[in-house]
Amino acid sequence: MTIGKRLADRVAIITGGAAGIGAAIAHAFCDEGARVVVADRDEDSAKRTASTLGANAIAMAVDVTNEDQVRRVVADAVARFGRIDILVNNAGIMRKAYVKDMTEQLWNAVVDVNLKATFLCSKAVLPAMIERRSGRIINIASIAGKIGEPTASAYSAAKWGVIGFTRSLALEVAQHEILVNAICPGPIPTALGQQGWRDGAQVEGVDLDRIMARVGSRSPLRRLGTVEQVAKMALFIASDDCDFTTGSAFNVDGGIVMN
């Protein structure tokens, strides 16, 4: 056992773990003694990230919208480590369009990766968690799931759904001592966030500087967030420091949404 670590010898699966918020959470978890599965559609990137985390991290390729692949990753993780203590549903995509111009294909892609995958991955880990009467599921939602955003209706709808799913699942599994919570990041300059800002500028037909001025002014703190700040919240939720909270959606947004 890794003495003095908050996640000593616990096993975590982090989807979308190759980069951005997912990679930051993987680093934070490994630093606190966890064994981590970096699960990502981009297998090469997942391997590169896992290689920076030491012997307690492995990479697995997965399309989180494919139930068979999700089940395989969970089964392989259990076979390798013996159990799963923590699931972080972090995989996500961002696509921008006005509703009047949005294709069904775009809508489905955004909802499938951000919402359907949260359901599939949670479903896959629950049997092992229920058997052990222990587990944490952390869903990376967004403040877009609490407030609307022009050109991001599919993303907002999906993240709103993630929060609702979090609350419903928390009620279902509380009897098994499984805690389910969400994190709602605000604007953070990850590759995904920057892509969303660029796409928003293009869809709205304005300069990127105008979008960034709007983004930067949203928080009372007048600054963007960092992936490390989200990772700190995930670490808190995953640890024994947070053992009497379930069904919550924690904002990490600099005060944009104050509820």
Contacts in CASP RR format, 6 or more apart in sequence:
PFRMAT RR
TARGET T0000
AUTHOR 0000-0000-0000
METHOD contacts of the structure
MODEL  1
MTIGKRLADRVAIITGGAAGIGAAIAHAFCDEGARVVVADRDEDSAKRTA
STLGANAIAMAVDVTNEDQVRRVVADAVARFGRIDILVNNAGIMRKAYVK
DMTEQLWNAVVDVNLKATFLCSKAVLPAMIERRSGRIINIASIAGKIGEP
TASAYSAAKWGVIGFTRSLALEVAQHEILVNAICPGPIPTALGQQGWRDG
AQVEGVDLDRIMARVGSRSPLRRLGTVEQVAKMALFIASDDCDFTTGSAF
NVDGGIVMN
1 8 0 8 1.000
1 9 0 8 1.000
2 8 0 8 1.000
2 9 0 8 1.000
2 33 0 8 1.000
5 31 0 8 1.000
5 32 0 8 1.000
5 33 0 8 1.000
6 32 0 8 1.000
6 33 0 8 1.000
6 235 0 8 1.000
6 238 0 8 1.000
6 239 0 8 1.000
6 240 0 8 1.000
6 241 0 8 1.000
7 29 0 8 1.000
7 32 0 8 1.000
7 33 0 8 1.000
7 34 0 8 1.000
7 85 0 8 1.000
7 86 0 8 1.000
7 235 0 8 1.000
7 238 0 8 1.000
7 239 0 8 1.000
8 32 0 8 1.000
8 33 0 8 1.000
8 34 0 8 1.000
9 33 0 8 1.000
9 34 0 8 1.000
9 35 0 8 1.000
10 33 0 8 1.000
10 34 0 8 1.000
10 35 0 8 1.000
10 85 0 8 1.000
10 86 0 8 1.000
10 238 0 8 1.000
11 34 0 8 1.000
11 35 0 8 1.000
11 36 0 8 1.000
11 37 0 8 1.000
11 77 0 8 1.000
11 81 0 8 1.000
11 82 0 8 1.000
11 83 0 8 1.000
11 84 0 8 1.000
11 85 0 8 1.000
11 86 0 8 1.000
12 26 0 8 1.000
12 29 0 8 1.000
12 34 0 8 1.000
12 35 0 8 1.000
12 36 0 8 1.000
12 37 0 8 1.000
12 84 0 8 1.000
12 85 0 8 1.000
12 86 0 8 1.000
12 87 0 8 1.000
12 88 0 8 1.000
12 238 0 8 1.000
13 36 0 8 1.000
13 37 0 8 1.000
13 39 0 8 1.000
13 73 0 8 1.000
13 74 0 8 1.000
13 77 0 8 1.000
13 84 0 8 1.000
13 86 0 8 1.000
13 87 0 8 1.000
13 88 0 8 1.000
13 121 0 8 1.000
13 125 0 8 1.000
14 22 0 8 1.000
14 25 0 8 1.000
14 26 0 8 1.000
14 29 0 8 1.000
14 36 0 8 1.000
14 37 0 8 1.000
14 38 0 8 1.000
14 39 0 8 1.000
14 88 0 8 1.000
14 90 0 8 1.000
15 39 0 8 1.000
15 40 0 8 1.000
15 62 0 8 1.000
15 64 0 8 1.000
15 87 0 8 1.000
15 88 0 8 1.000
15 89 0 8 1.000
15 90 0 8 1.000
15 91 0 8 1.000
15 117 0 8 1.000
15 121 0 8 1.000
16 22 0 8 1.000
16 38 0 8 1.000
16 39 0 8 1.000
16 40 0 8 1.000
16 41 0 8 1.000
16 46 0 8 1.000
16 64 0 8 1.000
16 90 0 8 1.000
16 91 0 8 1.000
16 92 0 8 1.000
17 23 0 8 1.000
17 25 0 8 1.000
17 26 0 8 1.000
17 38 0 8 1.000
17 39 0 8 1.000
17 40 0 8 1.000
17 46 0 8 1.000
17 49 0 8 1.000
17 90 0 8 1.000
17 91 0 8 1.000
18 38 0 8 1.000
18 40 0 8 1.000
18 42 0 8 1.000
18 45 0 8 1.000
18 46 0 8 1.000
18 48 0 8 1.000
18 49 0 8 1.000
18 59 0 8 1.000
19 40 0 8 1.000
19 42 0 8 1.000
19 45 0 8 1.000
19 49 0 8 1.000
19 190 0 8 1.000
19 191 0 8 1.000
20 190 0 8 1.000
20 191 0 8 1.000
20 192 0 8 1.000
20 227 0 8 1.000
21 90 0 8 1.000
21 140 0 8 1.000
21 185 0 8 1.000
21 188 0 8 1.000
21 190 0 8 1.000
21 227 0 8 1.000
21 230 0 8 1.000
21 231 0 8 1.000
22 88 0 8 1.000
22 90 0 8 1.000
22 140 0 8 1.000
22 227 0 8 1.000
22 231 0 8 1.000
23 38 0 8 1.000
23 49 0 8 1.000
23 227 0 8 1.000
24 227 0 8 1.000
24 228 0 8 1.000
24 230 0 8 1.000
24 231 0 8 1.000
25 88 0 8 1.000
25 90 0 8 1.000
25 230 0 8 1.000
25 231 0 8 1.000
25 234 0 8 1.000
25 235 0 8 1.000
26 36 0 8 1.000
26 38 0 8 1.000
26 49 0 8 1.000
26 50 0 8 1.000
26 53 0 8 1.000
26 57 0 8 1.000
27 52 0 8 1.000
27 53 0 8 1.000
27 231 0 8 1.000
28 228 0 8 1.000
28 231 0 8 1.000
28 232 0 8 1.000
28 234 0 8 1.000
28 235 0 8 1.000
29 36 0 8 1.000
29 86 0 8 1.000
29 234 0 8 1.000
29 235 0 8 1.000
29 238 0 8 1.000
30 36 0 8 1.000
30 53 0 8 1.000
30 54 0 8 1.000
30 56 0 8 1.000
30 57 0 8 1.000
32 235 0 8 1.000
32 239 0 8 1.000
33 56 0 8 1.000
34 56 0 8 1.000
34 85 0 8 1.000
34 86 0 8 1.000
34 238 0 8 1.000
35 56 0 8 1.000
35 57 0 8 1.000
35 81 0 8 1.000
36 50 0 8 1.000
36 53 0 8 1.000
36 56 0 8 1.000
36 57 0 8 1.000
36 58 0 8 1.000
37 57 0 8 1.000
37 58 0 8 1.000
37 59 0 8 1.000
37 60 0 8 1.000
37 73 0 8 1.000
37 77 0 8 1.000
37 81 0 8 1.000
38 46 0 8 1.000
38 49 0 8 1.000
38 50 0 8 1.000
38 53 0 8 1.000
38 57 0 8 1.000
38 58 0 8 1.000
38 59 0 8 1.000
38 60 0 8 1.000
39 46 0 8 1.000
39 59 0 8 1.000
39 60 0 8 1.000
39 61 0 8 1.000
39 62 0 8 1.000
39 64 0 8 1.000
39 73 0 8 1.000
39 91 0 8 1.000
40 46 0 8 1.000
40 49 0 8 1.000
40 59 0 8 1.000
40 60 0 8 1.000
40 61 0 8 1.000
40 62 0 8 1.000
40 91 0 8 1.000
41 61 0 8 1.000
41 62 0 8 1.000
41 63 0 8 1.000
41 64 0 8 1.000
41 91 0 8 1.000
43 59 0 8 1.000
43 60 0 8 1.000
43 61 0 8 1.000
46 59 0 8 1.000
46 60 0 8 1.000
46 61 0 8 1.000
47 59 0 8 1.000
49 57 0 8 1.000
49 59 0 8 1.000
50 57 0 8 1.000
50 58 0 8 1.000
50 59 0 8 1.000
58 80 0 8 1.000
60 73 0 8 1.000
60 76 0 8 1.000
60 77 0 8 1.000
61 69 0 8 1.000
62 69 0 8 1.000
62 70 0 8 1.000
62 72 0 8 1.000
62 73 0 8 1.000
63 69 0 8 1.000
64 70 0 8 1.000
64 91 0 8 1.000
64 113 0 8 1.000
64 117 0 8 1.000
64 120 0 8 1.000
64 121 0 8 1.000
65 112 0 8 1.000
65 113 0 8 1.000
65 116 0 8 1.000
65 117 0 8 1.000
65 120 0 8 1.000
67 120 0 8 1.000
67 124 0 8 1.000
70 117 0 8 1.000
70 120 0 8 1.000
70 121 0 8 1.000
70 124 0 8 1.000
71 124 0 8 1.000
73 124 0 8 1.000
74 84 0 8 1.000
74 121 0 8 1.000
74 124 0 8 1.000
74 125 0 8 1.000
74 128 0 8 1.000
77 84 0 8 1.000
78 84 0 8 1.000
78 128 0 8 1.000
83 128 0 8 1.000
83 132 0 8 1.000
84 125 0 8 1.000
84 128 0 8 1.000
84 129 0 8 1.000
84 135 0 8 1.000
85 129 0 8 1.000
85 134 0 8 1.000
85 135 0 8 1.000
85 136 0 8 1.000
86 135 0 8 1.000
86 136 0 8 1.000
86 137 0 8 1.000
86 138 0 8 1.000
86 238 0 8 1.000
87 121 0 8 1.000
87 122 0 8 1.000
87 125 0 8 1.000
87 136 0 8 1.000
87 137 0 8 1.000
87 138 0 8 1.000
88 138 0 8 1.000
88 140 0 8 1.000
88 234 0 8 1.000
88 238 0 8 1.000
89 117 0 8 1.000
89 118 0 8 1.000
89 121 0 8 1.000
89 122 0 8 1.000
89 137 0 8 1.000
89 138 0 8 1.000
89 139 0 8 1.000
89 140 0 8 1.000
89 162 0 8 1.000
90 140 0 8 1.000
91 113 0 8 1.000
91 114 0 8 1.000
91 117 0 8 1.000
92 113 0 8 1.000
92 114 0 8 1.000
92 117 0 8 1.000
92 140 0 8 1.000
92 192 0 8 1.000
93 109 0 8 1.000
93 110 0 8 1.000
93 113 0 8 1.000
93 114 0 8 1.000
93 192 0 8 1.000
94 110 0 8 1.000
94 152 0 8 1.000
94 155 0 8 1.000
94 192 0 8 1.000
94 193 0 8 1.000
94 195 0 8 1.000
94 196 0 8 1.000
94 199 0 8 1.000
95 106 0 8 1.000
95 109 0 8 1.000
95 110 0 8 1.000
95 154 0 8 1.000
95 155 0 8 1.000
95 199 0 8 1.000
96 151 0 8 1.000
96 152 0 8 1.000
96 196 0 8 1.000
96 199 0 8 1.000
96 200 0 8 1.000
96 202 0 8 1.000
96 203 0 8 1.000
97 103 0 8 1.000
97 106 0 8 1.000
97 151 0 8 1.000
97 154 0 8 1.000
97 203 0 8 1.000
98 150 0 8 1.000
98 151 0 8 1.000
98 203 0 8 1.000
99 153 0 8 1.000
102 153 0 8 1.000
102 154 0 8 1.000
106 154 0 8 1.000
107 154 0 8 1.000
110 154 0 8 1.000
110 155 0 8 1.000
110 158 0 8 1.000
111 154 0 8 1.000
111 157 0 8 1.000
111 158 0 8 1.000
114 155 0 8 1.000
114 158 0 8 1.000
114 159 0 8 1.000
114 162 0 8 1.000
115 158 0 8 1.000
115 159 0 8 1.000
115 161 0 8 1.000
115 162 0 8 1.000
115 165 0 8 1.000
118 139 0 8 1.000
118 162 0 8 1.000
118 165 0 8 1.000
119 165 0 8 1.000
122 137 0 8 1.000
122 139 0 8 1.000
122 165 0 8 1.000
122 169 0 8 1.000
122 180 0 8 1.000
125 137 0 8 1.000
126 173 0 8 1.000
126 178 0 8 1.000
129 135 0 8 1.000
129 137 0 8 1.000
129 173 0 8 1.000
129 176 0 8 1.000
129 178 0 8 1.000
130 173 0 8 1.000
130 176 0 8 1.000
130 178 0 8 1.000
133 176 0 8 1.000
133 177 0 8 1.000
134 177 0 8 1.000
134 178 0 8 1.000
135 177 0 8 1.000
135 178 0 8 1.000
135 179 0 8 1.000
136 178 0 8 1.000
136 179 0 8 1.000
136 180 0 8 1.000
136 181 0 8 1.000
136 237 0 8 1.000
136 238 0 8 1.000
137 166 0 8 1.000
137 169 0 8 1.000
137 178 0 8 1.000
137 179 0 8 1.000
137 180 0 8 1.000
137 181 0 8 1.000
138 180 0 8 1.000
138 181 0 8 1.000
138 182 0 8 1.000
138 183 0 8 1.000
138 234 0 8 1.000
138 237 0 8 1.000
138 238 0 8 1.000
139 162 0 8 1.000
139 163 0 8 1.000
139 165 0 8 1.000
139 166 0 8 1.000
139 180 0 8 1.000
139 181 0 8 1.000
139 182 0 8 1.000
139 183 0 8 1.000
140 162 0 8 1.000
140 182 0 8 1.000
140 183 0 8 1.000
140 185 0 8 1.000
140 230 0 8 1.000
140 234 0 8 1.000
141 159 0 8 1.000
141 161 0 8 1.000
141 162 0 8 1.000
141 163 0 8 1.000
141 166 0 8 1.000
141 182 0 8 1.000
141 183 0 8 1.000
141 184 0 8 1.000
141 249 0 8 1.000
142 155 0 8 1.000
142 156 0 8 1.000
142 159 0 8 1.000
142 162 0 8 1.000
142 184 0 8 1.000
142 185 0 8 1.000
142 186 0 8 1.000
143 184 0 8 1.000
143 185 0 8 1.000
143 186 0 8 1.000
143 251 0 8 1.000
143 253 0 8 1.000
143 256 0 8 1.000
143 257 0 8 1.000
144 152 0 8 1.000
144 155 0 8 1.000
144 156 0 8 1.000
144 159 0 8 1.000
144 160 0 8 1.000
145 156 0 8 1.000
145 159 0 8 1.000
145 160 0 8 1.000
145 161 0 8 1.000
145 162 0 8 1.000
145 163 0 8 1.000
145 184 0 8 1.000
146 160 0 8 1.000
146 163 0 8 1.000
146 184 0 8 1.000
146 249 0 8 1.000
146 251 0 8 1.000
146 257 0 8 1.000
146 259 0 8 1.000
147 156 0 8 1.000
147 256 0 8 1.000
147 257 0 8 1.000
148 156 0 8 1.000
149 155 0 8 1.000
149 156 0 8 1.000
150 204 0 8 1.000
151 199 0 8 1.000
151 200 0 8 1.000
151 203 0 8 1.000
151 204 0 8 1.000
159 184 0 8 1.000
162 182 0 8 1.000
163 182 0 8 1.000
163 184 0 8 1.000
163 249 0 8 1.000
166 180 0 8 1.000
166 181 0 8 1.000
166 182 0 8 1.000
166 247 0 8 1.000
166 249 0 8 1.000
167 247 0 8 1.000
167 249 0 8 1.000
169 180 0 8 1.000
170 179 0 8 1.000
170 180 0 8 1.000
170 181 0 8 1.000
170 246 0 8 1.000
170 247 0 8 1.000
171 247 0 8 1.000
173 180 0 8 1.000
174 246 0 8 1.000
179 237 0 8 1.000
179 242 0 8 1.000
179 243 0 8 1.000
179 245 0 8 1.000
179 246 0 8 1.000
179 247 0 8 1.000
180 246 0 8 1.000
180 247 0 8 1.000
181 237 0 8 1.000
181 242 0 8 1.000
181 245 0 8 1.000
181 246 0 8 1.000
181 247 0 8 1.000
181 248 0 8 1.000
181 249 0 8 1.000
181 250 0 8 1.000
182 247 0 8 1.000
182 248 0 8 1.000
182 249 0 8 1.000
182 250 0 8 1.000
183 230 0 8 1.000
183 233 0 8 1.000
183 234 0 8 1.000
183 237 0 8 1.000
183 249 0 8 1.000
183 250 0 8 1.000
183 252 0 8 1.000
184 249 0 8 1.000
184 250 0 8 1.000
184 251 0 8 1.000
184 252 0 8 1.000
184 253 0 8 1.000
184 257 0 8 1.000
185 225 0 8 1.000
185 230 0 8 1.000
185 252 0 8 1.000
185 253 0 8 1.000
186 219 0 8 1.000
186 225 0 8 1.000
186 251 0 8 1.000
186 252 0 8 1.000
186 253 0 8 1.000
186 254 0 8 1.000
186 256 0 8 1.000
187 193 0 8 1.000
187 215 0 8 1.000
187 216 0 8 1.000
187 218 0 8 1.000
187 219 0 8 1.000
187 224 0 8 1.000
187 225 0 8 1.000
187 253 0 8 1.000
187 256 0 8 1.000
188 224 0 8 1.000
188 225 0 8 1.000
188 226 0 8 1.000
188 227 0 8 1.000
188 229 0 8 1.000
188 230 0 8 1.000
189 224 0 8 1.000
189 225 0 8 1.000
190 227 0 8 1.000
197 208 0 8 1.000
197 211 0 8 1.000
197 212 0 8 1.000
197 215 0 8 1.000
198 208 0 8 1.000
200 211 0 8 1.000
201 207 0 8 1.000
201 208 0 8 1.000
201 210 0 8 1.000
201 211 0 8 1.000
204 211 0 8 1.000
215 224 0 8 1.000
216 222 0 8 1.000
216 223 0 8 1.000
216 224 0 8 1.000
218 256 0 8 1.000
219 253 0 8 1.000
219 254 0 8 1.000
219 255 0 8 1.000
219 256 0 8 1.000
220 254 0 8 1.000
220 255 0 8 1.000
220 256 0 8 1.000
221 254 0 8 1.000
221 255 0 8 1.000
223 254 0 8 1.000
225 252 0 8 1.000
225 253 0 8 1.000
225 254 0 8 1.000
229 252 0 8 1.000
230 252 0 8 1.000
233 250 0 8 1.000
233 252 0 8 1.000
236 242 0 8 1.000
237 245 0 8 1.000
237 250 0 8 1.000
251 257 0 8 1.000
251 258 0 8 1.000
251 259 0 8 1.000
END
